[in-house]
Amino acid sequence: MPVWLREYSWRQTAAAVYLSLPLRGVRATSASIFCTDQYLKVSIPPFLFEAILYAPIDDTNSTAKIGNGIVFFTLYKKEVAMWDSLTLPNANKEKLQYLRENAVLKAHEKAKEETEAKKVTKQEHKKYALEATMKLEEAERKRIEDLKEKERQKVTKELELWKKQQNDAEKQKGVQRDEELPHEVEKLKAKKKEKVNKTMTPNEGVSKAGLKPTKGHGSCSIFSENLKEEQLPAPRSAATIKINFTSRVFPTALRESRVAEEEEWLRKQAEARRTISADLSELEDLKEEEKNPDWLKDKGNKMFATGNYLAAVNAYNLAVRLNNKLPLLYLNRAACHLQLRNLHKAIEDSSKVSRIMKQLSRLILKIKL
């Protein structure tokens, strides 16, 4: 049962009411106080204070100060007047219950309105922040575009200046070439004339001097048509290069050599290559689903279920040839051999499963470490 607080002191002016509520040995918080325009409640277990005020107050501007075991209220009146008492006189239980419920409803509505107002204010703040951010981004984008435009204009001017310099240099080179061309032509003519004089025969020299050549001497120039043609070398003759290999000689004595072991090893290698080529030729003839080890395993399981153990062994054999790392294939094949009373093969497949599982366990341990 709550303990009602009957000891309190109050005073008033025409505009406000000052209420002092002593709370000994308890600590009050703002959550312990509930106030509306005509209802005041302070609930601090085990104490309880409840009052229906004489006239309405301005609960928004009214204040409550907590300290030194006292709660001091400053309640501002809505109408300037003097009260006859702090609480409403002759308030029966029904009226008190009605006012209490009405105060609670008003408090809920007020809290809802405050929540909506906070939500609207928050949305407005978000909108303002978004608009401010957009303005800043627009200003930054404009600044970047201005910088790009300035750089583009600068590069364009530099490019035009470089083109102008190149054109001026080309023109200057053309003028120098035109000035040097007559001198080069004269030099070429002089060289050609000198070359003709050097290659001229004695008869031609006589004819150039206005004399007739003597009989019995033919006029022949080294610039004949046959000599002007390009002389190409003859193609090489084809030949065959013979390569001889020296016979293999062991550095040790024959009794210490390993000729027999090497021949045996070569024979095994040849058999392995023939086996691999045969396996590949057989696998090429298979269908796409028959090249799937999982499909072959399911096929073998179906044959094992029907009692066709030989066909199941064949299916498991082909699956092992395609993938020899699946322990379940060896385990199923061992079961088939056990049904066929092939005990040695069943032991071999079981041992293979054990080795594969040990390898997997070591690999898992390495990965964990």
C-alpha positions as CSV (number, residue, x, y, z in Angstrom):
1,M,0.0,0.0,0.0
2,P,1.3,3.5,-0.9
3,V,2.0,6.0,1.9
4,W,0.2,9.2,1.1
5,L,2.2,12.4,1.7
6,R,0.1,14.8,3.7
7,E,2.8,17.2,4.8
8,Y,3.5,19.9,2.2
9,S,3.7,23.7,2.2
10,W,2.5,26.1,-0.5
11,R,2.2,29.8,-1.1
12,Q,0.9,31.8,-4.1
13,T,0.9,35.0,-5.9
14,A,-1.7,36.2,-8.4
15,A,0.4,34.6,-11.2
16,A,2.0,31.5,-9.7
17,V,1.8,28.9,-7.0
18,Y,4.9,27.6,-5.1
19,L,4.6,24.1,-3.7
20,S,7.3,22.4,-1.5
21,L,7.0,18.7,-1.1
22,P,9.4,17.0,1.4
23,L,10.7,13.5,0.6
24,R,12.8,12.1,3.4
25,G,15.0,9.1,2.7
26,V,14.0,8.7,-0.9
27,R,15.4,9.9,-4.2
28,A,13.1,11.6,-6.7
29,T,13.7,11.8,-10.5
30,S,11.9,13.5,-13.3
31,A,10.3,10.3,-14.2
32,S,8.5,10.2,-10.8
33,I,6.6,13.4,-11.6
34,F,3.4,13.6,-13.7
35,C,1.7,16.9,-14.3
36,T,-1.1,18.2,-16.5
37,D,-3.0,21.5,-16.5
38,Q,-5.1,20.5,-13.4
39,Y,-3.6,17.2,-12.1
40,L,-0.3,16.7,-10.2
41,K,1.1,13.4,-9.2
42,V,4.5,12.4,-7.5
43,S,5.0,8.7,-7.2
44,I,8.2,7.6,-5.4
45,P,7.6,4.2,-3.8
46,P,6.4,3.8,-1.1
47,F,5.3,7.5,-1.1
48,L,2.5,8.9,-3.2
49,F,1.3,12.5,-3.7
50,E,-1.8,13.3,-5.8
51,A,-3.6,16.6,-6.1
52,I,-6.5,18.0,-8.3
53,L,-5.5,21.6,-8.5
54,Y,-8.0,24.4,-7.8
55,A,-7.7,26.0,-11.2
56,P,-5.8,25.1,-14.5
57,I,-2.1,25.9,-14.7
58,D,0.3,26.3,-17.6
59,D,2.0,22.9,-17.4
60,T,4.4,23.7,-20.2
61,N,6.1,26.6,-18.5
62,S,5.8,25.2,-14.9
63,T,9.0,23.8,-13.4
64,A,10.0,21.3,-10.7
65,K,13.4,21.3,-8.9
66,I,14.6,18.2,-7.0
67,G,17.3,18.5,-4.3
68,N,18.1,18.0,-0.6
69,G,15.1,15.7,-0.1
70,I,12.6,18.3,-1.4
71,V,10.7,18.8,-4.6
72,F,9.9,22.4,-5.2
73,F,7.3,23.2,-7.8
74,T,6.7,26.5,-9.5
75,L,3.2,26.4,-11.1
76,Y,2.2,29.3,-13.3
77,K,-1.6,30.0,-13.4
78,K,-3.4,30.3,-16.7
79,E,-5.7,33.1,-15.2
80,V,-4.3,35.7,-12.8
81,A,-6.3,35.2,-9.6
82,M,-5.9,34.1,-6.0
83,W,-6.9,30.5,-5.1
84,D,-8.9,29.7,-2.0
85,S,-7.0,26.4,-1.7
86,L,-4.3,24.3,-3.4
87,T,-6.7,21.5,-4.3
88,L,-10.2,21.4,-5.6
89,P,-12.6,21.2,-2.6
90,N,-15.4,18.6,-2.3
91,A,-13.8,16.3,-5.0
92,N,-15.4,12.9,-4.7
93,K,-13.9,9.6,-6.0
94,E,-15.8,9.6,-9.3
95,K,-14.7,13.1,-10.1
96,L,-11.2,12.3,-9.0
97,Q,-11.1,9.2,-11.3
98,Y,-12.5,11.2,-14.2
99,L,-9.9,13.9,-13.8
100,R,-7.2,11.3,-13.5
101,E,-8.2,9.5,-16.6
102,N,-8.6,12.8,-18.5
103,A,-5.2,13.9,-17.4
104,V,-3.6,10.6,-18.6
105,L,-5.4,10.9,-22.0
106,K,-4.2,14.5,-22.3
107,A,-0.7,13.4,-21.4
108,H,-0.8,10.7,-24.1
109,E,-2.1,13.1,-26.7
110,K,0.6,15.7,-25.8
111,A,3.3,13.0,-26.0
112,K,2.0,11.9,-29.4
113,E,2.0,15.5,-30.6
114,E,5.5,16.1,-29.3
115,T,6.6,12.9,-31.1
116,E,5.0,14.0,-34.4
117,A,6.5,17.5,-34.0
118,K,10.0,15.9,-33.4
119,K,9.5,13.7,-36.4
120,V,8.5,16.7,-38.6
121,T,11.5,18.7,-37.2
122,K,13.8,15.8,-37.9
123,Q,12.6,15.5,-41.5
124,E,13.0,19.3,-41.9
125,H,16.5,19.1,-40.6
126,K,17.3,16.2,-43.0
127,K,15.8,18.1,-45.9
128,Y,17.9,21.2,-45.0
129,A,21.0,19.1,-44.6
130,L,20.3,17.4,-48.0
131,E,19.8,20.8,-49.7
132,A,23.0,22.1,-48.1
133,T,24.9,19.1,-49.2
134,M,23.5,19.4,-52.8
135,K,24.5,23.0,-52.9
136,L,28.0,22.2,-51.7
137,E,28.3,19.4,-54.3
138,E,27.1,21.7,-57.0
139,A,29.6,24.4,-56.0
140,E,32.4,21.8,-56.0
141,R,31.3,20.4,-59.3
142,K,31.2,23.9,-60.8
143,R,34.7,24.6,-59.4
144,I,36.1,21.4,-60.9
145,E,34.5,22.2,-64.3
146,D,36.0,25.7,-64.2
147,L,39.4,24.2,-63.5
148,K,39.0,21.7,-66.3
149,E,38.0,24.5,-68.7
150,K,41.0,26.6,-67.7
151,E,43.3,23.7,-68.2
152,R,41.8,22.9,-71.6
153,Q,42.2,26.4,-72.7
154,K,45.8,26.5,-71.5
155,V,46.6,23.2,-73.3
156,T,44.9,24.4,-76.5
157,K,47.0,27.6,-76.5
158,E,50.2,25.6,-75.9
159,L,49.3,23.2,-78.8
160,E,48.5,26.1,-81.2
161,L,51.9,27.7,-80.2
162,W,53.7,24.5,-80.8
163,K,52.0,24.0,-84.2
164,K,53.0,27.5,-85.2
165,Q,56.6,26.9,-84.2
166,Q,56.6,23.7,-86.2
167,N,55.2,25.4,-89.3
168,D,57.8,28.2,-89.0
169,A,60.6,25.7,-88.7
170,E,59.3,23.8,-91.8
171,K,59.1,27.0,-93.8
172,Q,62.7,27.9,-92.8
173,K,63.9,24.4,-93.8
174,G,62.1,24.8,-97.1
175,V,63.8,28.1,-97.8
176,Q,67.2,26.7,-97.0
177,R,66.6,23.7,-99.2
178,D,65.6,25.9,-102.1
179,E,68.8,27.9,-101.6
180,E,71.0,24.8,-101.5
181,L,69.3,22.9,-104.4
182,P,71.2,24.7,-107.3
183,H,74.5,24.0,-105.7
184,E,73.7,20.3,-105.2
185,V,72.5,20.1,-108.9
186,E,75.8,21.5,-110.1
187,K,77.7,19.1,-107.9
188,L,75.8,16.2,-109.3
189,K,76.3,17.3,-112.8
190,A,80.1,17.6,-112.2
191,K,80.3,14.2,-110.6
192,K,78.4,12.6,-113.5
193,K,80.6,14.3,-116.1
194,E,83.7,13.1,-114.3
195,K,82.3,9.6,-114.1
196,V,81.6,9.5,-117.8
197,N,85.1,10.7,-118.7
198,K,86.6,8.0,-116.5
199,T,84.6,5.2,-118.1
200,M,85.1,6.3,-121.7
201,T,87.1,4.0,-124.0
202,P,90.1,5.3,-126.1
203,N,88.0,5.1,-129.4
204,E,85.3,7.1,-127.8
205,G,87.8,9.6,-126.7
206,V,89.0,9.9,-130.3
207,S,85.5,10.4,-131.6
208,K,84.8,13.0,-128.9
209,A,88.0,14.8,-130.1
210,G,86.7,14.8,-133.7
211,L,88.9,11.9,-135.0
212,K,87.8,8.5,-136.5
213,P,88.6,5.4,-134.7
214,T,91.2,3.0,-136.1
215,K,90.2,-0.3,-137.8
216,G,90.4,-3.5,-135.9
217,H,89.5,-1.9,-132.5
218,G,85.9,-2.3,-131.5
219,S,84.2,0.2,-129.2
220,C,82.9,-1.5,-126.0
221,S,81.6,0.2,-122.9
222,I,81.4,-1.3,-119.4
223,F,77.9,0.1,-119.1
224,S,76.5,-2.5,-121.5
225,E,73.0,-3.9,-121.0
226,N,74.3,-7.3,-119.8
227,L,76.4,-5.8,-117.1
228,K,73.6,-3.5,-115.9
229,E,71.5,-6.5,-114.9
230,E,71.7,-7.5,-111.2
231,Q,74.0,-10.5,-110.7
232,L,72.3,-13.0,-108.3
233,P,74.2,-15.8,-106.7
234,A,73.4,-19.4,-107.7
235,P,71.3,-21.4,-105.3
236,R,72.9,-23.8,-102.9
237,S,73.0,-27.5,-103.8
238,A,70.9,-29.8,-101.6
239,A,72.7,-32.2,-99.3
240,T,71.9,-34.6,-96.4
241,I,73.6,-34.3,-93.1
242,K,74.3,-37.7,-91.5
243,I,74.2,-37.9,-87.7
244,N,75.7,-40.9,-85.9
245,F,75.1,-41.7,-82.3
246,T,77.7,-43.4,-80.2
247,S,76.7,-46.7,-78.6
248,R,75.9,-46.7,-74.9
249,V,78.7,-48.0,-72.8
250,F,78.4,-48.5,-69.1
251,P,81.3,-47.1,-67.1
252,T,81.3,-50.0,-64.7
253,A,81.9,-53.7,-65.3
254,L,79.1,-55.8,-66.8
255,R,78.6,-57.7,-63.5
256,E,77.9,-54.4,-61.8
257,S,75.8,-52.8,-64.5
258,R,72.0,-52.4,-64.3
259,V,71.2,-53.2,-67.9
260,A,68.5,-55.8,-66.9
261,E,66.9,-53.4,-64.4
262,E,66.8,-50.6,-67.0
263,E,65.3,-52.8,-69.7
264,E,62.7,-54.0,-67.2
265,W,61.9,-50.4,-66.3
266,L,61.6,-49.4,-70.0
267,R,59.3,-52.4,-70.6
268,K,57.0,-51.4,-67.8
269,Q,56.9,-47.8,-69.1
270,A,55.9,-49.0,-72.5
271,E,53.2,-51.2,-71.0
272,A,51.9,-48.3,-69.0
273,R,51.8,-46.0,-72.0
274,R,49.9,-48.7,-74.0
275,T,47.5,-49.1,-71.1
276,I,46.9,-45.3,-70.8
277,S,46.3,-45.1,-74.6
278,A,43.9,-48.0,-74.4
279,D,42.1,-46.4,-71.5
280,L,41.8,-43.1,-73.3
281,S,40.5,-44.8,-76.4
282,E,37.9,-46.6,-74.3
283,L,36.9,-43.5,-72.5
284,E,36.4,-41.6,-75.7
285,D,33.6,-44.1,-76.7
286,L,31.6,-43.4,-73.5
287,K,28.6,-41.2,-73.3
288,E,28.7,-37.9,-71.4
289,E,26.8,-39.4,-68.4
290,E,29.0,-42.4,-68.4
291,K,32.0,-40.2,-67.8
292,N,30.6,-38.9,-64.5
293,P,31.9,-40.9,-61.5
294,D,28.8,-40.0,-59.4
295,W,26.5,-41.4,-62.2
296,L,28.5,-44.6,-62.3
297,K,28.4,-44.9,-58.5
298,D,24.5,-44.6,-58.6
299,K,24.4,-47.1,-61.4
300,G,26.5,-49.6,-59.4
301,N,24.4,-49.1,-56.3
302,K,21.2,-50.0,-58.4
303,M,22.9,-53.1,-59.8
304,F,24.1,-54.1,-56.3
305,A,20.5,-53.7,-55.0
306,T,19.2,-56.0,-57.7
307,G,21.9,-58.6,-57.0
308,N,23.9,-58.1,-60.2
309,Y,27.3,-57.9,-58.4
310,L,29.5,-58.4,-61.5
311,A,27.8,-55.5,-63.3
312,A,28.2,-53.3,-60.2
313,V,31.9,-54.2,-60.0
314,N,32.3,-53.1,-63.6
315,A,30.5,-49.8,-63.0
316,Y,32.7,-49.1,-59.9
317,N,35.9,-50.1,-61.8
318,L,35.1,-47.5,-64.5
319,A,34.3,-44.9,-61.9
320,V,37.6,-45.5,-60.1
321,R,39.4,-45.1,-63.4
322,L,37.8,-41.7,-63.8
323,N,38.4,-40.6,-60.2
324,N,40.5,-42.7,-57.8
325,K,40.2,-40.3,-54.8
326,L,36.6,-41.2,-53.8
327,P,36.7,-43.7,-50.8
328,L,33.0,-44.6,-51.3
329,L,33.8,-46.2,-54.7
330,Y,36.3,-48.6,-53.1
331,L,34.0,-49.3,-50.2
332,N,31.1,-50.2,-52.5
333,R,33.4,-52.4,-54.7
334,A,34.7,-54.2,-51.6
335,A,31.0,-55.0,-50.7
336,C,30.5,-56.5,-54.2
337,H,33.7,-58.6,-53.9
338,L,32.6,-59.8,-50.5
339,Q,29.3,-61.0,-52.0
340,L,31.2,-62.7,-54.8
341,R,33.6,-64.3,-52.3
342,N,36.6,-62.4,-53.7
343,L,38.1,-61.9,-50.2
344,H,41.5,-60.7,-51.3
345,K,40.1,-58.0,-53.5
346,A,37.7,-56.9,-50.8
347,I,40.6,-56.6,-48.4
348,E,42.6,-54.5,-51.0
349,D,39.7,-52.1,-51.5
350,S,39.1,-51.8,-47.7
351,S,42.8,-51.0,-47.2
352,K,42.6,-48.4,-50.0
353,V,39.7,-46.7,-48.2
354,S,41.7,-46.7,-45.0
355,R,44.7,-45.0,-46.7
356,I,42.5,-42.4,-48.4
357,M,40.8,-41.6,-45.1
358,K,44.1,-41.2,-43.3
359,Q,45.4,-38.9,-46.0
360,L,42.2,-36.8,-45.7
361,S,42.5,-36.6,-41.9
362,R,46.1,-35.4,-42.1
363,L,45.1,-32.8,-44.7
364,I,42.3,-31.6,-42.5
365,L,44.6,-31.3,-39.5
366,K,47.1,-29.3,-41.6
367,I,44.4,-26.9,-42.7
368,K,43.2,-26.4,-39.1
369,L,46.7,-25.7,-37.9
